[in-house]
Amino acid sequence: MKITPTEEQALLAQSVTRFLADRYGDDARRASEAMPDGFDRNVWTAIADLGWLGAAVGEAAGGFGGPREMAIVAEGVGSAMMAEPVIP
């Protein structure tokens, strides 16, 4: 079964990929993990500002997504081994 992303989902995937490529390489991940909380609150704030934290929440509840949008974010976060608590 092939699932074709909507235009919005494709833009979300591009946004996630671009952010991680620009701001979250190996050095950034190590620096995040070395923070007292185990993650960088500035990076977490940036991803919150991008709306990633609302990816799993439907519009009626103040988010913008659902399971597919969360899967897009989770795939990017996982591939970057991101230390920030995006999924929880």
Secondary structure, 3 states (H helix, E strand, C coil): CCCCCCHHHHHHHHHHHHHHHHHCCHHHHHHHHHCCCCCCHHHHHHHHHCCHHHCCCCHHHCCCCCHHHHHHHHHHHHHCCCCCCCCC
